[in-house]
Amino acid sequence: MTERNENNDRIASPNLLEKQGDPVNSDVSTAEITVDRELKEVYFAGFWMRFWAYLADLLVIGSLNRILIHPIFKFYEGTDDLWFSAEGFLTGIVFFLYFVLMTKYLNQTLGKMIFGLKVVALKEEAKVISWSTVLFRELIGRYISKMTWIGYLLAGLLPKKQALHDVFADTSVVLIRR
């Protein structure tokens, strides 16, 4: 007899990882997947693990902005509002480039690395997430999630622990073995 997650779902994707030990905490739900006739178990990362990883990412992005962007504008005494200023625009570019490039090339950001999380595409066959999926997830989906804030709370409610931007891009964040 095999175990299944709350919705009795099976997921077929080579992006999900080998069978792991017991979940680290109750903020993680599980599912079994079938890949190449092997049974693999996956733990989806819930709201709180993703929240702490996101805060770590914000610290990294803030540090990058203070090192790269803010010194350029230190002596600029323009009357631009920060939201529409060149400095605000460049810090936004750093924010989105960080998430897009880290997710594309490593499938995880530094915050996700710290907490042992990884982004996986649920329907794609390749181990590397495609550019279209990453761009849709990180630019369009994250923008919508950030504007509504409810989008992030969905990670604590949905069975595959997907935030709104994950639902749009058909991705999920899983717990990986360290």
C-alpha atoms as one frame of an Amber mdcrd trajectory, in Angstrom:
protein
   0.000   0.000   0.000   1.342   3.460  -0.845   0.839   6.787   0.888  -0.589
   9.779  -0.934  -1.113  13.450  -0.170  -4.408  15.002   0.961  -5.914  15.034
  -2.548  -4.688  11.559  -3.454  -2.560  13.130  -6.237   0.268  11.516  -8.156
   2.696  13.813  -9.886   4.885  12.748 -12.801   7.956  14.930 -13.072  11.674
  14.125 -13.138  12.308  17.445 -11.371  11.188  16.124  -8.003  13.675  14.435
  -5.732  14.424  10.983  -4.327  12.686   9.582  -1.246  13.656  11.520   1.849
  13.335  10.975   5.568  10.506  12.241   7.721   9.326  15.818   7.155  11.237
  18.388   9.172   8.069  20.068  10.441   4.351  20.150   9.912   4.686  23.045
   7.467   5.388  20.499   4.732   2.952  18.236   2.901   3.957  15.096   1.020
   3.161  13.393  -2.241   4.497  10.373  -4.065   5.566  10.520  -7.670   6.316
   7.879 -10.239   9.351   8.449 -12.450  11.036   5.721 -14.483   9.078   2.998
 -12.637  10.464   4.126  -9.278   8.397   5.471  -6.442   9.679   8.774  -5.096
   8.371  10.831  -2.204   8.351  14.620  -2.241   7.743  17.124   0.532   6.175
  20.399  -0.548   7.399  23.444   1.378   4.636  25.351   3.119   4.050  28.988
   3.942   6.393  29.461   6.920   9.452  27.838   5.366   8.951  29.890   2.222
   8.332  33.033   4.287  11.664  32.753   6.123  13.476  31.993   2.862  11.884
  35.085   1.284  13.010  37.256   4.218  16.556  35.946   3.767  16.310  36.809
   0.060  15.144  40.327   0.916  18.228  40.754   3.127  20.459  39.652   0.249
  18.701  41.963  -2.229  18.842  44.887   0.212  22.560  44.295   0.664  23.126
  44.151  -3.095  21.216  47.410  -3.533  23.233  49.113  -0.793  26.486  47.983
  -2.394  25.648  48.505  -6.087  22.825  51.042  -6.463  22.684  53.393  -3.462
  26.301  54.656  -3.740  25.567  55.864  -7.278  22.779  58.118  -6.005  24.355
  59.149  -2.688  25.203  62.653  -3.863  22.194  63.069  -6.132  19.785  65.573
  -4.635  16.887  65.173  -7.026  13.300  65.750  -5.968  12.090  62.484  -7.445
   9.768  60.423  -5.333  11.520  57.136  -4.464   8.783  55.088  -6.182   9.376
  56.747  -9.575  13.036  57.636  -9.272  15.926  56.120 -11.194  17.167  54.644
  -7.922  13.803  52.971  -7.292  13.740  51.638 -10.840  17.256  50.158 -10.555
  16.533  48.550  -7.180  13.448  46.958  -8.752  15.588  45.631 -11.597  18.023
  44.110  -9.070  15.058  42.499  -7.246  13.644  40.851 -10.356  17.033  39.899
 -11.847  17.982  38.198  -8.579  14.884  36.006  -8.567  14.869  35.305 -12.322
  18.558  34.405 -12.672  18.829  32.410  -9.441  15.662  30.444 -10.204  16.659
  29.788 -13.809  20.221  28.652 -13.232  20.068  27.116  -9.744  16.315  26.442
  -9.261  16.664  28.184  -5.907  17.625  31.522  -4.426  20.080  31.995  -1.564
  17.175  32.081   0.902  15.847  28.802  -0.463  19.361  27.315  -0.246  19.575
  28.248   3.426  16.280  26.510   4.202  16.791  23.561   1.838  14.082  24.470
  -0.680  14.009  24.175  -4.457  11.645  25.344  -7.218  10.431  22.574  -9.534
   8.216  22.621 -12.602   5.373  20.167 -12.180   4.712  19.514 -15.882   8.047
  20.055 -17.607  10.157  17.034 -18.469  13.571  18.731 -18.301  15.425  19.105
 -15.015  16.053  22.783 -15.738  13.033  25.077 -15.688  12.433  26.798 -19.040
  12.917  30.529 -19.535   9.228  31.043 -20.236   8.233  29.347 -16.980  10.794
  31.292 -14.940   9.902  34.636 -16.500   6.189  34.034 -16.078   6.634  32.865
 -12.465   9.070  35.529 -11.333   7.930  38.594 -13.272   4.209  38.322 -13.867
   3.168  35.874 -11.170   5.300  37.361  -8.390   4.132  40.879  -9.280   0.495
  39.788  -8.933   1.228  37.899  -5.698   3.088  40.885  -4.278   0.282  43.311
  -5.110  -2.475  41.176  -3.575  -0.506  39.528  -0.691  -3.199  36.832  -0.659
  -1.153  35.111  -3.355   1.546  34.244  -0.821  -0.945  33.030   1.789  -2.189
  30.382  -0.641   1.040  28.458   0.031  -0.371  27.564   3.422  -3.756  26.484
   2.066  -3.294  24.603  -1.202  -2.418  20.865  -1.173   0.783  21.290  -3.222
   1.683  24.342  -1.111   1.703  26.633  -4.164   1.581  30.404  -3.941  -0.387
  32.236  -6.626   2.691  32.708  -8.820   3.367  28.959  -8.567  -0.187  28.163
  -9.643   0.157  30.444 -12.673   3.494  28.939 -13.741   2.643  25.349 -12.707
   5.588  25.151 -10.353   6.016  24.276  -6.708   8.655  24.583  -4.011   9.873
  21.338  -2.485  12.040  20.449   0.474  15.343  18.934  -0.608  17.711  16.766
   1.336  20.755  18.677   2.552
